[in-house]
Every structure is written in structure tokens, then in C-alpha cells.
Amino acid sequence: MKGTKFTCSLIATLLLTACGQEQAPKNTSQKVSPVPAIMDSTPPALYGMRGADRSWPGEPDNSLDLADNNSTRNYYVVFDGSGSMNDDQCGDGRSRIDAAKGSIKKFFNAIPADSNVGLFVFDNNGSREVSPLKAVNVGSLTKMIDQVRAGDGTPLGYSLAVAYKSLLEQGQKQQGYGDYNIVVVTDGAAGDQKLMEDSVSYITTNSPVSIHTIGFCLGNGHTLNQQGVVNYKSATNSAELVSGLQSVLAEAESFDTSSFTGMANE
């Protein structure tokens, strides 16, 4: 596969996750490979605060085909289907999983048609990338969300690592131009807390990738609520969940707010 050598090397030096691994252990109580010493040498300032820093995405990888449009927006979605999403608190009469499914489908519909979208889920069937980063296909993404069945743990750290790996490779294809976003919808604390913290630190100090998190029925106490580092929105009902997702797209030139109209009642 083109780019395999590059992305495997990245994971080996960044997170030490298994090269080519598509699914984390279903039992998230298992230990996840630690972040290596490279983390200790990361710059103290966030990437976006370092002015003329243009170090990302690193040296060109000649094995990757360049993108036809290097200004493409990229959204990699991490969707929480853990066991707690079966609860009905904050779901407006539905389970949280059903409320979240409806909201994320609306988000897919509102994403500009010329964007790339990737999707990672963790649920009763484990943790996996169900759709690689590619041109948005609303029908396909909707079917994948419909198949999510709540259960198991919350491997947010591993999810962020996979998302970043995908966006970094796309950054190589776009020669660093364009827009790069990780969008997390979650209702619980990470089962791999240390890996999550180190992943956030590495991503925000070494890349222009923006991390957006909607904490569903969590309030402001989630560890991903890091002011100035992560774009965090708290959602206590369907309307606020929709609003949080809407904010991710607020700066897109072709964003149409009517795409979200009435979502809270669906």
C-alpha cells in the first residue's frame, strides 16, 4: 500500500502502536503501548502559536500520490459507541446513542461536498476505522453509523492516534495546505487516559490539526476540555449536541446552517 512505510514509521515513533493495526483490543482495560521518549522533546508552545512554523507535515514522502486539490478540508470523526451510550439521560426520550447517531448524520450532510471525511468508532464490536479519510459519501457514512451498537469501553487515546495518522498522511498528499480536524463525540472518560493525554499533547504541539470535542452529558469536567488546546463543547441534550457539531463547520465558506434546522426534533 502506498504510504505504508511512512505511516508505520510515524506510529512507531509517536505512539508505538502496532504497524498496520486496524483495531485496538476490545477489552480496553488491557495496557496500551506507551508513548515513547520523543514526547519529552516536543516544543513547549502549541504549533499554532509558533508564528512562521511550517514544519508540518515533515519531509515529502515520494511514495504518496499528491492530492488533486491541496486546499481540501479534512474531518476525521471519532464516534463513541461505548456501553454508557445506552443510557437515556440527556437523550430527550431516546438513548444517547440514538441521539448522537441522528446528530452526526446531520453533520455529515452539512459537511461541504468537496471535503474529505474519515470515521472511527468504538462500540460493542471493538475499536476500528470503519471509513478511511476520503471524499465525503453521506450515504455510506450513514449506513456505518446505523450499524453502531453501544457496548464496551472508551479508547479515546488510541482513536486520536489513528485519526492523527490518517490526517498526517493526507497532509503529505496536500503538501501541508488545507484544513485538518479531528471531531470527537463522546460521553465518557478515556479508558486509556495517559495515551489520550500524550496524543493530545503531541498533536497540538507538532501539527496544525484542530481537535474538536463534544462532551455529551458530561458537563465541562472531561479531561479533553482544555481551554486554548481543544475546542470543547458541552452538550446536555440533542439541541446542544447539534450546536456543538455545527460549531465545527462554522468557518467553512460553503456551510449552510439550514442543514441543521429541526435536528433536535428528529
Secondary structure as GFF3:
##gff-version 3
##sequence-region A 1 266
A	DSSP	alpha_helix	4	14	.	.	.	ID=ss1
A	DSSP	beta_strand	23	24	.	.	.	ID=ss2
A	DSSP	three_ten_helix	37	41	.	.	.	ID=ss3
A	DSSP	three_ten_helix	47	49	.	.	.	ID=ss4
A	DSSP	beta_strand	73	80	.	.	.	ID=ss5
A	DSSP	three_ten_helix	83	86	.	.	.	ID=ss6
A	DSSP	alpha_helix	96	110	.	.	.	ID=ss7
A	DSSP	beta_strand	116	123	.	.	.	ID=ss8
A	DSSP	beta_strand	126	135	.	.	.	ID=ss9
A	DSSP	alpha_helix	138	146	.	.	.	ID=ss10
A	DSSP	alpha_helix	156	173	.	.	.	ID=ss11
A	DSSP	beta_strand	179	186	.	.	.	ID=ss12
A	DSSP	alpha_helix	193	206	.	.	.	ID=ss13
A	DSSP	beta_strand	210	216	.	.	.	ID=ss14
A	DSSP	beta_strand	231	235	.	.	.	ID=ss15
A	DSSP	alpha_helix	238	248	.	.	.	ID=ss16
A	DSSP	three_ten_helix	257	260	.	.	.	ID=ss17
A	DSSP	three_ten_helix	263	265	.	.	.	ID=ss18
###
